[in-house]
Amino acid sequence: MELAAKLAILADAAKYDASCASGGGKAQGLRTAGAGGLGDTRQMGICHSYTPDGRCVALLKILLTNFCLFDCKYCVNRISSDTPRARFTTREVVGLTLDFYRRNYIEGLFLSSGIIRSPDYTMEQLIAVARSLREDHQYAGYIHLKSIPGAADDLIQEAGRYADRLSINIELPTAQDLATLAPDKQRPALEANMRRIKVAIDHQRDEAKVFKHVPRFAPGGQSTQMIVGATPTSDRTILTTAHQLYQNYGLRRVYYSAFSPIPHADSRLPLAPPPLVREHRLYQSDWLLRFYGYTVEEILPASHPDLPLDLDPKVAYALRNPGLFPLDVNRAPRAMLLRVPGFGVQGVQRILAARRHRKLTLADLARLHLPLARAKPFILTADANPPAHLLQRANGVELVRRLLVPPTQLSLGL
């Protein structure tokens, strides 16, 4: 098969994996090419691969092969699928990466694979590509390798020496979901790989505090992906799983990928994809968990197991808890200000700094570039703020909801 035909098949086969955003930036230990080298992980803006919903990711995203021994029902590359098959050689992947880089098409590589022969053999093939790029071509650009479930510890260690980020997809939010749709994968084995990566990253970080030169190990950390909508699992369960993964394995990101129907699908799979706005709401909730101090219970109590599609989760929380609002921006603590719809982390910092010098009015908040259209019903300022009194009316919650959610919003698919 010609290289162009392989690329068409294996790039298309990789499009369902959303966990491949670049881990570049200012993370300690990222590579910079020396004399005669090529690439730099600090550079961003790689935008030539896309997820199914059109979001840009920062890498040349391909599979080494879409042959696979596993029969995951949601996967187009499963062993029982009749999809066209292809396989790159190590030299072909290395050549594509370097050629595309020199043409300024890409600045990094995301490499995954179907499982062939065995997990160890497949992991060895992925490592061979990264090793050749690093050692034979002095390539210092970004490399993200997919960790193969069940691969040996020494292979995970070697992969981390060459890759800037490692990831292993948890795939589905519960062990029961995996047993139903991916019987060849076991949750304990997936988490065991995550644990090995975390231990190696922690060990490298501890050694770096003592020794000046310490071998790198996945300086961009690790990430994972969960498919949303392939099973009837609630958003509350999905977020609970994500929170546990963050807590237990120090993940940089959990990516949420809306299920995409595939040809000749298993009868247990839904016929239509979930609304993409559901994926968006999960990302918003994930942000609240990681940076705003919310708990899963606050975002999705047992009485509301799924995220409303017409409201962002911060607004939904505020409307479920009208007794907490309106907040006095001149007195409320940081943790509560972060719960005001429209107030971000940086905006709250500006409020805390400014109120040390004067009582803040609505005009002051506008000068601090805060989105008052969303925040007004939930705050009190030093001057009159009539919208804040809406919540005190008998039908106040419904009035605020109508104010924040125009009737046309859902019909526009927002």
C-alpha positions in Angstrom: 0.0 0.0 0.0 1.3 3.5 -0.9 2.2 5.8 2.0 -0.5 8.3 1.1 -3.2 5.6 1.3 -1.9 4.4 4.6 -1.9 8.0 5.9 -5.5 8.5 4.8 -6.6 5.4 6.6 -4.6 5.7 9.8 -5.2 9.5 10.3 -8.9 8.9 9.9 -8.8 6.0 12.4 -7.1 8.3 15.0 -9.7 11.0 14.8 -11.9 9.6 17.6 -9.2 10.1 20.2 -9.6 13.5 21.8 -6.9 13.1 24.5 -4.1 14.4 22.4 -3.9 18.2 23.1 -0.3 19.4 23.3 1.3 19.6 26.7 3.8 22.2 25.7 4.2 25.6 27.4 6.3 26.3 30.5 6.3 22.8 32.2 9.6 22.1 33.8 11.8 19.7 31.8 10.3 20.1 28.4 12.8 19.7 25.6 14.7 22.3 23.5 16.8 21.3 20.6 20.5 21.8 20.8 22.9 22.5 18.0 22.0 20.4 15.0 18.7 19.3 16.5 15.2 19.8 15.4 12.0 21.1 17.2 11.0 22.7 20.5 8.2 21.6 22.8 7.8 25.1 24.1 6.2 26.2 20.8 2.4 26.0 20.4 -0.1 26.5 17.7 0.0 23.1 16.0 -3.4 22.9 14.4 -3.6 20.2 11.7 -5.6 17.4 13.5 -9.2 17.6 14.6 -11.6 15.7 16.8 -14.9 14.6 15.3 -16.7 17.8 16.5 -14.1 20.1 14.9 -12.0 21.0 17.8 -8.4 21.6 16.8 -5.7 19.5 18.4 -2.0 20.3 18.2 -0.4 17.3 16.7 0.0 15.0 13.7 -2.4 12.4 15.0 -2.1 8.9 13.5 -2.2 5.3 14.5 0.7 3.0 13.9 -1.9 0.5 12.8 -5.6 0.0 12.9 -5.4 -3.7 13.1 -6.5 -4.7 16.6 -7.0 -7.9 18.6 -9.7 -6.4 20.8 -13.4 -6.2 20.0 -14.5 -3.0 21.7 -18.0 -2.5 20.5 -17.8 1.3 20.2 -14.5 1.3 18.2 -14.4 1.4 14.4 -11.1 -0.5 14.5 -12.4 -3.5 16.5 -11.4 -6.9 15.3 -14.9 -7.7 14.0 -15.1 -4.5 12.0 -14.7 -4.6 8.2 -12.9 -1.3 8.0 -9.9 -1.1 5.6 -6.7 -1.9 7.5 -3.2 -0.5 7.2 0.1 -0.4 9.1 3.0 2.0 9.1 6.6 0.9 9.6 8.7 2.7 12.1 10.7 4.4 9.3 7.5 5.6 7.7 6.2 7.3 10.8 9.6 8.9 11.5 9.8 10.1 7.9 6.3 11.6 7.9 6.9 13.4 11.2 10.2 14.9 10.1 8.9 15.8 6.6 5.8 17.4 7.9 7.8 19.3 10.6 10.3 20.7 8.1 7.4 21.9 5.9 6.0 23.7 8.9 2.8 21.6 8.8 3.1 20.3 12.4 5.1 20.8 15.5 4.5 17.5 17.2 3.3 13.9 17.0 0.5 12.0 18.7 1.0 8.3 18.1 -1.4 5.5 19.1 -2.1 2.1 17.8 -4.4 -0.9 17.7 -3.1 -3.8 19.7 -1.3 -6.3 17.6 0.3 -9.6 18.7 0.4 -8.5 22.4 0.4 -5.3 24.5 4.2 -5.5 24.9 4.9 -5.9 21.2 2.7 -3.0 20.4 4.3 -0.8 23.0 7.7 -1.7 21.7 6.7 -0.5 18.2 5.5 2.8 19.5 8.7 3.3 21.5 10.8 2.5 18.5 9.3 5.5 16.7 10.0 7.8 19.5 13.5 6.4 20.1 14.4 6.9 16.5 13.1 10.5 16.4 15.0 11.4 19.6 18.3 9.5 19.1 18.7 9.2 15.3 17.4 12.6 14.3 17.8 14.7 17.5 14.1 15.6 17.3 13.2 17.7 20.3 9.6 18.5 19.3 6.5 17.3 21.1 5.7 13.6 21.3 2.6 12.1 22.9 2.5 8.3 23.1 -0.5 6.2 23.9 0.3 3.7 26.7 -1.0 0.3 25.7 -3.1 -1.4 28.5 -1.1 -4.3 30.0 2.3 -3.3 28.8 5.2 -4.2 31.0 6.7 -1.7 33.6 10.0 -1.4 31.8 8.3 -0.5 28.6 6.3 2.2 30.3 9.5 3.5 31.8 11.2 3.6 28.4 8.2 5.3 26.8 8.3 8.1 29.4 12.0 8.8 28.7 11.2 9.6 25.0 7.6 11.0 25.3 6.6 14.4 26.6 3.2 13.1 27.5 1.7 9.6 28.0 -1.9 8.7 28.1 -4.1 5.7 28.6 -7.8 5.9 27.8 -10.1 4.8 30.6 -12.6 4.6 27.7 -15.9 4.3 29.7 -16.8 5.7 33.1 -17.6 2.4 35.0 -16.2 -1.1 35.1 -19.7 -2.4 34.2 -19.7 -0.2 31.0 -16.3 -1.7 30.1 -17.5 -5.3 30.7 -20.5 -4.6 28.5 -18.8 -2.9 25.5 -15.1 -3.6 25.9 -14.8 -7.1 27.5 -11.1 -7.3 26.5 -10.2 -4.4 28.7 -10.3 -4.4 32.5 -10.5 -1.3 34.7 -7.8 -2.5 37.1 -5.3 -3.0 34.3 -6.0 0.5 32.9 -5.6 2.1 36.3 -2.4 0.0 37.0 -0.8 1.7 34.0 -1.9 5.1 35.3 -0.4 4.3 38.7 2.9 3.3 37.1 3.2 6.5 35.2 2.3 8.6 38.3 4.9 6.8 40.4 7.6 7.4 37.7 6.6 11.1 37.4 6.7 11.6 41.2 10.0 9.8 41.4 11.5 12.0 38.7 10.2 15.2 40.4 11.7 14.1 43.8 15.1 13.4 42.3 15.1 16.7 40.5 14.9 18.4 43.9 18.2 16.8 44.8 20.2 16.3 41.6 20.9 18.8 38.9 20.6 16.5 35.9 17.8 13.9 36.1 16.5 11.9 33.1 13.2 13.3 31.9 10.0 11.3 32.3 6.9 12.5 30.6 7.3 16.1 31.6 3.9 16.9 30.1 2.2 14.4 32.5 -0.5 12.0 31.6 -4.1 12.3 30.4 -7.0 10.1 29.6 -10.3 10.0 27.7 -13.9 8.9 28.5 -16.5 8.3 25.8 -19.8 10.1 26.6 -23.1 8.8 25.4 -22.2 5.2 24.4 -23.9 4.0 27.6 -26.8 5.5 29.7 -24.3 6.3 32.5 -25.2 9.7 34.2 -23.1 12.8 34.1 -22.7 12.5 37.9 -21.1 9.1 37.5 -18.8 10.4 34.7 -17.7 13.4 36.8 -17.2 11.2 39.9 -14.9 8.9 37.9 -13.0 11.9 36.5 -12.5 13.4 40.0 -11.2 10.1 41.3 -8.7 9.8 38.5 -7.4 13.4 39.2 -7.1 12.6 42.9 -5.5 9.1 42.5 -3.2 9.5 39.5 -2.5 13.2 39.2 -3.8 13.4 35.6 -3.3 16.7 33.7 -6.6 16.3 31.9 -9.5 14.1 31.5 -11.0 14.5 28.0 -14.6 13.8 27.2 -15.4 12.6 23.7 -19.0 12.4 22.5 -19.8 8.9 21.1 -19.8 8.8 17.4 -22.0 6.1 15.7 -20.0 3.7 13.6 -20.9 1.5 10.7 -22.4 -2.0 11.5 -22.6 -1.0 15.1 -23.5 -3.4 18.0 -27.2 -3.4 18.9 -26.3 -2.2 22.4 -25.0 1.1 21.1 -27.2 4.1 20.6 -28.3 4.9 17.1 -27.6 8.7 17.4 -24.7 10.6 19.1 -25.4 12.6 22.3 -25.8 16.4 21.8 -22.3 17.9 21.6 -23.4 20.5 24.2 -23.4 17.7 26.7 -19.6 17.2 26.1 -19.2 21.0 26.5 -21.1 21.0 29.8 -18.8 18.2 31.1 -15.7 20.2 30.2 -17.2 23.2 32.1 -17.9 21.0 35.1 -14.4 19.5 34.9 -13.0 23.1 35.1 -15.1 23.9 38.2 -13.8 20.7 39.9 -10.2 21.5 39.1 -9.9 25.3 39.5 -13.0 26.6 41.3 -13.2 24.4 44.4 -16.5 22.8 43.6 -17.3 19.2 44.6 -19.1 16.7 42.4 -22.0 16.9 44.9 -22.3 20.6 44.4 -22.3 20.4 40.6 -24.6 17.3 40.4 -26.4 16.3 43.5 -28.1 13.0 43.6 -31.4 14.7 42.8 -29.9 16.1 39.5 -27.7 13.3 38.1 -27.4 14.9 34.6 -26.2 18.4 33.6 -28.9 20.7 32.1 -28.1 21.4 28.5 -29.6 24.9 28.5 -27.5 26.2 31.5 -23.9 26.2 32.2 -23.2 24.2 35.4 -22.2 27.3 37.4 -25.5 29.0 36.7 -27.4 25.8 37.4 -25.7 25.6 40.8 -26.6 29.2 41.6 -30.2 28.6 40.7 -30.4 25.5 42.8 -29.0 27.4 45.8 -30.8 30.8 45.7 -30.3 31.2 49.4 -26.6 31.8 48.9 -27.2 34.8 46.7 -27.0 37.7 46.1 -23.4 38.0 47.4 -21.9 41.3 48.5 -18.8 41.6 46.3 -17.2 43.9 49.0 -17.4 41.3 51.7 -17.8 37.8 50.3 -14.8 35.5 50.6 -12.9 34.3 47.5 -14.5 30.8 47.6 -18.0 32.3 47.3 -17.1 34.9 44.7 -15.9 32.0 42.5 -19.4 30.7 42.6 -20.9 33.8 41.0 -21.8 33.1 37.3 -19.5 35.1 35.1 -16.7 35.5 37.6 -13.5 33.7 36.7 -10.4 33.1 38.7 -8.6 36.1 37.4 -11.7 38.3 37.7 -12.1 37.4 41.4 -8.4 38.2 42.0 -9.1 41.7 40.5 -12.1 42.2 42.8 -10.1 41.1 45.9 -7.3 43.5 45.0 -9.5 46.5 44.2 -11.9 46.2 47.2 -8.9 46.8 49.6 -8.9 50.4 48.4 -12.6 51.3 48.0 -16.2 50.0 48.0 -16.9 48.6 44.6 -19.8 49.7 42.5 -21.2 48.2 39.3 -19.2 50.7 37.3 -16.1 49.6 39.1 -16.8 46.0 38.2 -17.3 47.0 34.6 -13.9 48.7 34.6 -12.4 45.4 35.9 -13.8 43.8 32.7 -16.2 41.5 34.5 -19.2 40.1 32.6 -22.0 41.8 34.5 -24.9 40.6 32.3 -24.6 37.2 33.9 -23.4 38.3 37.3 -25.9 41.0 38.2 -28.7 38.8 39.5 -26.3 37.2 41.9 -24.3 40.1 43.4 -24.7 43.3 45.5 -22.5 46.3 45.1 -22.0 49.6 46.9 -24.6 51.3 44.7 -28.1 50.2 43.7 -28.2 46.8 42.0 -31.9 46.1 41.3 -31.4 42.8 39.3 -30.0 41.3 42.5 -33.4 41.5 44.1 -35.0 39.2 41.5 -33.9 36.1 43.5 -35.9 37.4 46.5 -39.2 37.3 44.6 -41.6 34.3 44.9 -40.8 33.3 41.3 -37.3 34.8 41.4 -35.4 31.6 40.2 -37.6 31.3 37.1 -37.2 35.0 36.4 -33.4 34.8 36.5 -33.5 31.6 34.4 -35.5 33.4 31.7 -33.1 36.3 31.9 -30.0 34.2 31.4 -31.5 31.7 28.9 -33.1 33.3 25.9 -36.0 31.2 24.4 -34.1 30.8 21.2 -31.0 29.3 22.8 -31.9 25.6 22.6 -33.3 25.9 19.1 -29.9 27.3 18.0 -28.2 24.3 19.5 -26.2 26.3 22.0 
